[in-house]
Amino acid sequence: MLQDRPLGPKLTDWKEPPAPEGAALVGRYAALEMLDADRHASDLHRANSASDAIWDYMPYGPFSSAAQYHRWARQITGGQDPLFYAITNLETGQLGGVASYLRIAPQSGSIEVGHINLSPALQRTRAATEAMYLMMKWAFEAGYRRYEWKCDALNMPSRRAAERLGLSYEGIFRQATVVKGRNRDTAWFAAIDAEWPALQEAFQIWLAPSNFDEEGRQRESLSSLTRLVRAAGDPAQG
């Protein structure tokens, strides 16, 4: 009989969210706008040229010239999935990275953040964290149920970043793809809408000016604020 077979709960109040259209996302420390090759490529290439290592786990790059970066930027900005943003650090006024929404599935309420590439100058800044917060905030406030983060399983900085931001580890997809001629096992992380209120509170506490001393050092870490929200720990983190 039907009642003997377990079924998921009906989503009686949930409505399919809209696809992102690239509206600007602006906070206290970071601003995101749709990536535009003509306006952003030169500055982004300059910011990223300090280290080839930031491209190690990306399916593209490094770029040997601004013209090469510009061509790449033009190629990836023509569609709606992935939808790329350029990230500006409002404390310095400098462009410093990109990120995108991708695998956008309004019909199931799922959306992924990816292609995250931050220059050395943007990494480990309040702007970098707020940029990730703003993208997550838009997704959940638009009505998405699931917010995903995937990375090369060997990319430990990305795995640590995902958990710091409050996304829960969900496992490894072995031999998921091939990147630059090398095998890639993919680590999966996600946050769901039921976790968003607590995650938003954690971000707001961490981003508050009072959480930083006069030299800009945090008083309370974001990891400590999101730890209780995460569903499971990543065994690779120890």
C-alpha positions as MATLAB code, in Angstrom:
seq = 'MLQDRPLGPKLTDWKEPPAPEGAALVGRYAALEMLDADRHASDLHRANSASDAIWDYMPYGPFSSAAQYHRWARQITGGQDPLFYAITNLETGQLGGVASYLRIAPQSGSIEVGHINLSPALQRTRAATEAMYLMMKWAFEAGYRRYEWKCDALNMPSRRAAERLGLSYEGIFRQATVVKGRNRDTAWFAAIDAEWPALQEAFQIWLAPSNFDEEGRQRESLSSLTRLVRAAGDPAQG';
ca = [
       0.000    0.000    0.000;
       1.096    3.578   -0.658;
       1.374    4.472    3.030;
       3.993    1.746    3.480;
       6.419    3.429    1.094;
       8.352    6.447    2.404;
       7.963    9.626    0.393;
       9.499   13.061    0.791;
       7.365   15.855    2.246;
       5.223   17.830   -0.177;
       6.415   21.373   -0.852;
       3.045   23.031   -0.517;
       4.326   26.594   -0.048;
       7.447   26.543   -2.233;
       7.435   28.338   -5.588;
       9.972   28.027   -8.371;
      12.462   30.901   -8.044;
      13.591   33.117  -10.911;
      16.871   32.610  -12.699;
      19.472   35.217  -11.779;
      19.637   38.098  -14.230;
      22.920   39.632  -13.088;
      21.644   42.421  -10.858;
      24.450   44.170   -8.993;
      25.132   42.903   -5.470;
      26.591   45.547   -3.172;
      27.640   45.325    0.449;
      29.858   47.230    2.879;
      33.131   45.773    1.621;
      32.389   44.211   -1.779;
      30.473   44.974   -4.945;
      29.618   42.470   -7.667;
      28.484   43.313  -11.164;
      28.101   41.257  -14.299;
      31.489   40.536  -15.824;
      32.134   42.682  -18.885;
      35.222   41.845  -20.896;
      35.770   45.358  -22.221;
      35.452   47.053  -18.823;
      36.974   44.451  -16.512;
      39.432   42.170  -18.313;
      42.497   44.400  -18.202;
      42.223   45.122  -14.475;
      41.422   41.522  -13.627;
      44.363   40.212  -15.622;
      46.663   42.662  -13.846;
      45.325   41.593  -10.453;
      45.678   37.898  -11.282;
      49.103   38.053  -12.913;
      50.890   37.935   -9.557;
      50.390   34.178   -9.204;
      49.863   31.345  -11.680;
      48.942   29.048   -8.777;
      45.417   30.472   -8.574;
      44.666   28.705  -11.868;
      45.863   25.245  -10.801;
      42.382   23.779  -10.300;
      40.558   25.795  -12.949;
      39.753   24.340  -16.394;
      41.348   27.433  -17.997;
      44.276   29.770  -17.337;
      46.790   31.037  -16.572;
      46.660   33.745  -19.212;
      49.912   35.041  -20.642;
      48.544   38.426  -21.701;
      45.684   40.827  -21.105;
      44.505   40.152  -24.651;
      44.287   36.427  -23.955;
      42.332   37.054  -20.761;
      40.047   39.442  -22.647;
      39.272   36.767  -25.257;
      38.430   34.278  -22.534;
      36.198   36.793  -20.758;
      34.307   37.526  -23.950;
      33.743   33.821  -24.571;
      32.243   33.116  -21.169;
      30.030   36.185  -20.792;
      27.603   35.507  -23.612;
      25.151   33.234  -21.776;
      23.084   32.991  -18.627;
      24.590   29.784  -17.211;
      27.238   30.226  -16.004;
      26.531   33.844  -15.108;
      29.792   35.578  -14.196;
      30.328   38.459  -11.798;
      33.359   40.694  -11.372;
      34.225   41.436   -7.738;
      35.457   44.823   -6.519;
      37.000   45.347   -3.098;
      35.301   48.548   -1.938;
      37.975   49.163    0.692;
      40.644   49.492   -1.999;
      38.518   50.293   -5.038;
      40.281   47.508   -6.950;
      38.838   44.721   -9.061;
      40.139   41.458   -7.712;
      38.254   38.411   -8.873;
      35.328   36.652  -10.448;
      32.661   34.167   -9.397;
      29.582   32.785  -11.075;
      26.236   31.159  -10.628;
      26.042   27.919  -12.613;
      24.026   24.730  -12.936;
      21.028   26.937  -12.301;
      17.923   24.768  -11.872;
      14.914   26.847  -10.764;
      12.597   23.871  -11.275;
      14.275   22.049   -8.395;
      15.389   25.143   -6.506;
      19.090   24.368   -6.859;
      21.922   26.710   -7.801;
      25.709   26.445   -7.614;
      28.435   29.003   -7.004;
      31.635   28.328   -8.880;
      34.425   29.548  -11.142;
      35.610   31.388   -8.029;
      38.959   32.947   -8.817;
      40.318   35.553   -6.422;
      43.538   37.465   -6.875;
      46.171   37.248   -4.113;
      45.243   40.782   -3.044;
      41.564   39.882   -2.648;
      42.071   36.585   -0.868;
      41.535   36.526    2.909;
      39.824   39.940    2.924;
      36.468   41.027    4.254;
      35.494   41.818    0.672;
      36.117   38.223   -0.445;
      33.939   36.843    2.329;
      31.204   39.386    1.772;
      31.152   38.625   -1.957;
      30.386   34.993   -1.171;
      27.773   36.063    1.372;
      26.057   38.356   -1.127;
      25.789   35.588   -3.717;
      24.390   33.132   -1.181;
      22.007   35.775    0.164;
      20.567   36.511   -3.269;
      20.002   32.814   -3.977;
      18.140   32.025   -0.776;
      16.136   35.245   -0.778;
      15.104   34.522   -4.375;
      13.646   31.207   -3.205;
      16.329   28.619   -3.961;
      16.296   25.584   -1.660;
      19.853   24.372   -2.211;
      23.123   26.262   -2.723;
      26.016   24.142   -3.974;
      29.799   24.410   -4.000;
      31.982   21.871   -5.810;
      35.749   21.721   -6.151;
      38.647   19.449   -6.958;
      38.975   17.089   -4.008;
      42.702   17.942   -3.872;
      41.978   21.663   -3.558;
      42.197   21.964    0.200;
      41.933   25.787    0.328;
      38.599   25.556   -1.513;
      37.346   22.800    0.765;
      38.277   24.815    3.842;
      36.614   27.899    2.366;
      33.369   26.046    1.703;
      33.092   24.873    5.304;
      34.147   28.243    6.684;
      31.256   29.769    4.734;
      28.854   27.283    6.311;
      28.396   24.774    3.512;
      28.203   21.154    4.609;
      30.430   18.435    3.175;
      28.442   15.863    1.190;
      31.095   13.527   -0.186;
      33.395   12.800   -3.118;
      32.387   11.979   -6.683;
      35.311    9.835   -7.815;
      36.741   10.345  -11.313;
      34.062   12.949  -11.923;
      35.793   14.673  -14.814;
      39.081   15.447  -16.554;
      40.674   18.891  -16.164;
      43.753   19.903  -18.139;
      44.453   16.264  -18.909;
      44.328   15.188  -15.258;
      41.772   13.197  -13.314;
      39.530   15.194  -11.005;
      37.665   13.735   -8.060;
      35.049   16.313   -7.033;
      34.182   17.266   -3.460;
      30.586   18.378   -2.922;
      29.354   20.930   -0.384;
      25.951   22.572    0.013;
      23.760   24.698    2.238;
      19.980   24.439    2.270;
      17.271   26.993    2.900;
      16.483   25.742    6.407;
      20.055   26.628    7.393;
      20.042   30.075    5.858;
      18.658   32.113    8.804;
      21.438   30.870   11.087;
      24.078   31.286    8.389;
      22.933   34.814    7.625;
      23.192   35.705   11.304;
      26.718   34.260   11.398;
      27.768   36.334    8.397;
      26.239   39.495    9.806;
      28.074   39.036   13.108;
      31.365   38.355   11.353;
      31.045   41.241    8.870;
      30.080   43.803   11.528;
      32.780   46.480   11.962;
      32.808   45.695   15.689;
      34.183   42.217   14.894;
      37.492   43.740   13.796;
      40.122   45.573   15.789;
      41.876   48.760   14.706;
      44.306   46.762   12.561;
      41.516   44.874   10.807;
      42.036   41.592   12.652;
      38.928   39.536   13.350;
      37.803   39.075   16.918;
      35.642   36.017   16.206;
      36.247   33.674   13.282;
      33.543   32.884   10.743;
      34.314   29.172   11.097;
      33.389   29.289   14.763;
      30.122   31.028   13.914;
      29.095   28.571   11.182;
      30.336   25.368   12.832;
      27.057   24.493   14.529;
      25.069   25.057   11.332;
      27.056   22.665    9.168;
      25.506   19.218    8.881;
      28.746   17.241    8.783;
      32.485   17.702    8.918;
      34.862   17.114    6.018;
      37.144   14.203    7.015;
      39.962   15.682    4.937;
      40.047   18.644    7.290;
      41.031   16.433   10.194;
];
